[in-house]
Amino acid sequence: MEISKPRPTIFCISFLALYISFVTITPASSNSLQDDFIKCLHKNTNVDFPLDKTFFTPERNSSIFTEAFESTAQNQRLLTKEMPKPGFIFKPVHESHVQASVICSKKLGIHFRVRSGGHDYEGVSYVSRIENPFVLIDLSKLRQINIDIEDNSAWVQAGATIGELYYRIAEKSKIHGFPGGVYPSLGIGGHITGGAYGSLMRKYGLAADNVLDAKIVDANGKLLDRAAMGEDLFWAIRGGSGGSFGIILSWKIKLVPVPETITVFTVTKTLKQDASFKILLKWQQVADKLVEELFLRVFFTVVGNKANKTVSMAYIGQFLGKKGTLMEVMEKDFPELGLTQKDCVEMSWIDSIIYNSGFPTNPPPPIEILLQAKSPLGKVYFKAKSDFAKEPIPVLGLKGMFKKLLEEDAALVIWTPYGGKMDKIPESEIPFPHRNGTNFMIQYYRSWSDSEESNKRIKWIRELYSYMTPYVSSNPRQAYVNYRDLDLGQNKNNSKSNFLEAKRWGAKYFKDNFNRLVRIKTKVDPENFFRHEQSIPTLPVRS
């Protein structure tokens, strides 16, 4: 299905009143681009949009603009005074507004960024370091969710959060779920474009593995579904990262069965309690080989004061079944952890989402907490990096990692096991290539609360990443694109040399799939209209 450009319409009186109000209180010096954009929008959509609720400029009202800009930006490091800000923000309220935005941006030569949930680790969905001026298209008003339990599917607009999706599924069924991420404030639009994993990944794979259809606006402003875009483009958008091929408006996802009773647990060990690393070494040997119903991660954090600082290892697990069966599995395959019946809590799938999200659970919050757009991590500055381990890290490597962790106070490292369904899906099935042969994924994360600390904290996480080099994947050293890391390399301002530069970081994210992504990009967006610091480049034009 292809939906062509909407018919022009005559401006209504209510729009004229709003428009006059808008331009009257916006200084003339900055009117031209905004005026031209607004006029162009109305020529290319027949659905009205109230300017006071959809357009935000610093000249018109700086505090409201700042509120709109920062509303879903999850990393304070990208909101400092030094970081570029958009010239204006447009929040479409209808799909045709997004089509018109592409048409008008192209016509007027405007560079824009597109944000759904604001969770991009380097902020490329709402900050442009390589092109100014730029504008922000914020999809947060496009958040409709339609659940079809009989069809085991749902249509979800890009501005909805993963928490909203889970909540709406739970409204309709106690035995349906979806294998997306655990943080409820994740925007569904961008989340799935990078692959998207969660606590159901070992049973059902990634969110992107469970996409049935999509609606996307291409570089010509056309609205395409799977049939109209073709299988190449449909392949590319499911894991090839956002901001390269078009603007995702909605996903049709496959709902998966979950049992009425799920068991969760957390068992915490300090460095002193596992001084010989017996438990941690065993986890590395078995975590990717456990039954696929069991998802058992390890969270490393620094606890205590300077006098007795140590590393805490929280083994956080989720089992698709009752605790009796879980205990049998653990006693057989991982008795070293010492899991007991008292450690296990039985609950519904939707309650397990809250448990895994990091919200305080004593007392348990209502499930409506999933509807809030705020991250349970709060407003922080942070930098993150990622790795993939192909074999267990030996004791020598672990000792060095712990020594490095103890240099900091708010460091976090997360090990996420693979195996199960992840081993069974070919690495070329979608652009996300990290499949069979991966023992576990590593996320390094450092947060802080003062912008003046940034250089020091970023230097530390780079040192940790460098230290881990011998113990992780190589040739290429792989990384997860949803944990975007501009240290790996970045594009220049629409440069023709981007392809050669991007081959380095592109292979880290996508391995051999990067070459196919480049070919598809060259075919569907030869002018490189959709671009950012790590967007897929086009093939260089032969002279």
N, C-alpha and C positions, 0 to 999 in steps of 0.2 A: 504494500500500500504506500503510495506517495501522495502527500497532501501538498498541493501547490500553494503558491503565495496567496494569502487572503486578499480579497478585493478592497480597493481604497474606499473610504467613506468620507462623507462631509463632516467637518468638525461640528460637534453639537455645542449648544449655548453653554452648557455646564463646563465643557472642556475649555471654551474660550475664557470663561471667568477664571478658572483655575490657572490657565496659561498666563493671562494678564497679571494675575497675582504673583505668579512664580517669577516672571521676568522683571516685575516692578521692584521686587526686593532682592534681586540678584544684580550685583554691579555690572555695568555695561561692559567693562573690560573683559569679563569672562563669559559674556552671554553667547557669543557667536557659535562656538562649538556645541554648547548645550541646546541652543535654539535650533540649530540645523538638525541635530540628532532628534529632538522632539518632533519637529515638523516631518522629518523623514519617517519616524516611527508611525505617525498617524496616516501617512500615505501608504503604509505597508501592513496595516492591520485594521480590521473593522471592529476590534474589541477595545473599548475605551479603558484608560488607566488614569486614576486620580493622581495628579502630580505630587500633591502633598503627602501621599502615602507610598509612592513608588520612586520618586526622585529625591536624592539627597546630595547637597553640595555644601562645601565649607563656607562659601560666601553667603549662602542663604541663611544657614543656621549652623554654626560650627559645632555646637554641643550635640545637636541631633545627628549631624553628619558623623561625628566621632562615635556616637553610640551605635549608629547603624554599621559603621566600619568595623568596630571592635566586637559587635554583638556575638559573632560565632568564631572569631579568630582565637584559636586555642593556644598559640605560642606568643607570649609577650615579647619575646626576642624580635619578633617581626613587627612590633608596634611602637618601637622607639622613635624619637624625633628624627633620627638620621635616616630611617627607612622611608622610601617613596610612598606617597599616598595617591589614591586615584583622584582624578579631576572631579568625578562625580560617581554616584552609585545609582544603578537602576535595578529595581526589584520587580521583575515581570510578574503579572498575576494571571497570565494566560500563555499557552504554548506559542500562539502567534506572535506574542511580544518578543519571544526569543528569536523566532525566525526573522522578525523585523530588525532586531538588534544586529544580527549578522549582516543582513542586507545593508543596513545603514552604516555600520562600522566599516564595511568594505568600501562603500561609496565615498565616505568622508575620510577614509584613511586613518581611522581611529584604532589603536591597539587596545584590546581589552583582556581582562582575566575573568574567569567564571568560578564562582564559589557555591558549593552546596552545603557542606558542614563546617568548613574551615579547619579541618584536621591535617592538612598537608604539613608535614614536619618542617618544611622550609618555606611555607607560606606562598608558594608560587601560584596558588589559586586566588590570592588577593593582593599580592605585592609583586611589582615588576622591577627588578634591579637592572634590566638590560634595555628597557624602552620606556621613555617618558615623552609626553604625557601618556597616561593610560586611564581607562575607566574600568569599573567593576560591575559585572552582571551578577547579581546575587539571587540565587534561585530559592531562597528560603520561603517564599510565598507559594511555591509550587510543591505541595506536600500531601496530595491526595493519595489514599491507600484503599484499594479494593481487594478484599480477601474473598476467594472462591474456594471454599472448603471441598465442595463436591469435585472440583477439577484439580484439587491439590496445588493451587497456584495463587498468585497475587500480582497485581499491577501496583507499582510503587513509584511515585514521582520523585525526581532527583532531590528536591528540597526536604523531603521527609528524613527523619533520623532513624537509625537502626533500632533505637529504643521504642519509637512510635510504631515501627513495623512489628516488633515483638509483642507490644501491648495489644495491637489490633488482631494479631494471630490468636493470642490467648483469649481475647474476647469471644472468638468463634469456636475455639477448640482447645482441649487440654492435651491432645495427642498429636499436635502438629507443631513444627518448629522450622527454623531456617539456620543454616550454618554460616552466619555472618559473625562480625566482631563482637567483643564483649562490652565495649564502652558505648553507652546508649546515645551519646551526643554525636556519634559518627554520622555524617551525611551520606545517605545511601547512594547518591549520584556518583561521587568520587570514590567512595569506599570500594565498590565492586570493580571499578576500572583497574585497580591494582591487584586484584585477585581476591583479597579479603578472607581472613581465616578467623576461626573462633573455636569454642570448646567442642563443636561437633565435627571438626575437620578430619579426625582419624576415622570417623564413621561415614561421613558423606562428602569429604573433600571441601573445597573452598566455596564461598558464595558465588564466585564467577563460574564454577563448575555446575552450578544449579540455576543458570539463567536460560530462559526459554525464548525470550524475545526482548526487543528494546525499541525505543523511539529516540531518534537522534536528529539534530539539526546539522546539516552538512555545511560546507564552506560556501554554498550558493544559497543558503537560507531555506533549503527544502527539508521537509519533515519526512523522515524515512523510518519504516519498520524493518524487521529482519528480511522479509521478502524483497523489499525495494532496495535495501542497502547491499544485499548479496552476502554470501558466506564469508568472503575474505574480510570485509569490514566488520561483520558480526564477530568473527574470530578476534580481530584486533582490539575491539573495545572491551573484551572480557579478560582483562589482565595486562593490556598494553599500556596502562596508565592513562590518566585523564589529560585533557587539554591538547591533544595531538590530532584527533580525527574528526572532531565535531563536539557538539554540546549534547550530553545525555539528558533527555527530558524524563524518561521513565524506564524502568526495568520490569519485565514479566519474569517472576521467579518461581521456581519449583519448591513447594513446601515439602518437608520431609517428616516421616513419622518419628515421634518420640514417645517413650513410655510415660504413663501417668505418674510414676514414681522414679525420681532420679536421686542419686546419693552423692553428696559433696563432702569434702573433708579438707582440713589443713593440719599438717603435722610439721612443726617447726623444730629445727635442729640448729644449734650454734656451732661455731667452729670448734669449740672445746668438746662438744658432744660427738663430733665426727672428725676428730683430729687426724685420724689416719685416712680419711676420705673414703672409708669403706662403703658408706651409704651412697655417697655421690658417685663413686665409681660404678656401683651396681646399677644406679639409675641410668647412667650412660649406656650400660650394656643391655638393659631391658625395656626402657621407656618406649622405644619405637617398635618393640616386638610384643608388647602386651596386647590383650584382646582389644579390638578396635572400639569397643564401647567405653574404654577407659582412657581418659585424657588427663595426664599428670605432668604438670609444669613445675619448675623450680624458680622461685624468686629469691635473688640474693640482695640483701640490704645491709646497710651498716647501722648497728645499734650500739647504745651505751655512750658514755662520755669519754673524754680523752684518756682518763685513767684506766678504764676497762672496756674500751671500744673493741667490738668484734663483728664478725659477719654472721648474719642470720640467714638460714636457708629454709624458706617456707615451701614445703611440698604441697601444692594445691591441686586437688584432684576432683574430677567429675566422672561419675559412672552412670551409664544408661541402664539402670536397674536398681534393685533393692540392695540394702547393705549386707545382707546375708551372702548373696552371690559375690558381691565385691570382696568381702573378707576371704572367701575361698580363693579368689583370683590372687589377692595380695599375699596370702599365706603360701601359695604355691610358687609365685613368680617373683615376689619382692618382699620377703619376710624381714629383711634388714631394716626396713623403714619402721617397723614396730607399730603398724596401724592397729587400732583397737575399735571395738564397737562404739565406744564413747566418742571417738573422734568423728564418727559418721553421722551425718544428718540427712534424713530423707525429706524430699520436697518436690514440688512440681518443676517442670522445665522453666516456666517463667520466673519462679522464685530463684532458680539457679542462675539465671541471667543477672539478677540483682546481686547475688552472692559473689559471682565472678567479676562484677563491675567495680568492686572496691568500695561500695557504699558501706557505711556502718551498719552492722546487722544486729546490734543489741540496743534497743529493740529492733526487730525487722521493720524496714520501711514499707509503706504501701506500694503496690506495683505502679501506682501513678507516678512514682519518682522517675520511671522510664520516659515519661513524657517531657521532662524538663530538658532544655537544650544545653544545660551547663555540664561540663565534664566533672566527674567525681574527683579528679585531680586538682581542681581549682585553677586559678589564674597564676601561671608560673612561666618563667623563662626556661627554655630547655633546649638541649641538643641531643640527638640520638644517632646511633649507627647500628648496623646489623651485619651478621655473619651466618654462615651455614657450616655446621660440623659434620664431617663425613665419617669420623671415627672418634672413639673416646679420647678425651683430653687427659694425658697422663698426670700423675701426682706432681711432677715438677712444674708442669704448666699451670695446674690448679693453685699451687703455692704462690706462684708469681702473680696470678690473677687476684688472689685474695690480698696479697701484699699491696697491690695497686688499689684495690677497693678501699683498703683501710687508710689511704691517703685522704679520702673524702668523707663527708658526713651524709650527704643526700644522694649517694650513688645507688643505682638500681641496674641489675642485670637479670634478664629473664631467659630461661631456656625452655623452648617449646618443642615437644617431641613430634616426630613425623611418623611414618609407618602407616599401617592400616590402609584406608582408601587412597591416601596420598601416594603410596607405592604402586598402586594399580593403574593410575591415570598416566598415560604417556606424556612426556614433558613438552611435546609439540601440540597437545590437544587444545590448549589455549596458550597465550603468550607467557604465562607464569610457568617457569621451567623447573622449579625446585621440587623434584619428585623422588623417584626411587634412588636410593643411595644416600639420601640425606638422613642422618641420625636425628639431628635437632637444629632448630634455628636459635640464634642468639640475638637478643636486643640489648644494646648498651644505652643507658638513659641517665642523663644528669640534669637535674632541675635546680633552679636557684631563684631568689626573690628580689635581687637588686641588679639593675642593668650594668652597674660598674663591675660586677663579678664575671661578666660574660667571657672576656678573654681568658681569664684564669680557668674557668670551668670547661670551656671548649678545648683549651690546650690539654687538660687532663684526659678528657674522653678520647682525644686523638692519640694520646700516649698509650692509653689502654688498648685501643684498637690496633695500634702498631705492635704492641707486645703480643697480641693474640695471633699474629700473622702465621707462625709455624703450626698452629693447632686447628686451622680452619681450611675451608676449600681454597683451591688455588687454580690459576690458569683457566678461567678467571677466578678471582676471589669474589664469590657471589654475594649479592645484597638483595634485600626485599624492597621493591619500588614504593610500597606504601609507607616504608620508613625512609622516605626520601632523604638523600644525603648529598648536598652540593659539593662536599669535599671530593667526591668521586669524579667531578668534572661538570662543566656546564656549557650551554650554548652561548654564543655571542649574539649581538643584535642582528638577527636574520642573516647571518653570515653564510656565505657559500662554503666556508671551511668547516661548518658545523658537523657535517657527516664524518669527517676524519676524526674529529675530537670525540664525537658521540659514540664511535665504535668502541672506545675504551670503557666508558661507563655503561653503555648500552648492553655490552656483553655481560657485565656484572649483574644487571637486573634480569636480562632476558636470555642469556647464553645465545645459542644459534637462532633462536626465535627473533632476535633483533633484526636480522637481515630480511626476514619476511615482513616485519613491521615497517621497515623502511620502504620496501617495494609497495606496500599497500598505501602508506602515507603519500608516496610520490604519485600514485594513481588517483587517490581521492582528494588530495589537497596539494596539487603541484606548486601552487604559489606560496605554500607554507603560511597560510592565513592563521591557522591555529598553532600558536607557538609560545613557548616559555623557556625557562632556563634549562629544563631537562625534557623538553618535548622531543618526540621522534622526528628526526630531520628528513628532508627529501634527498634523493640521490643527486649528486652534483651534475649539472648540465654539461655535457661534453661540448667542447669548443671546436 
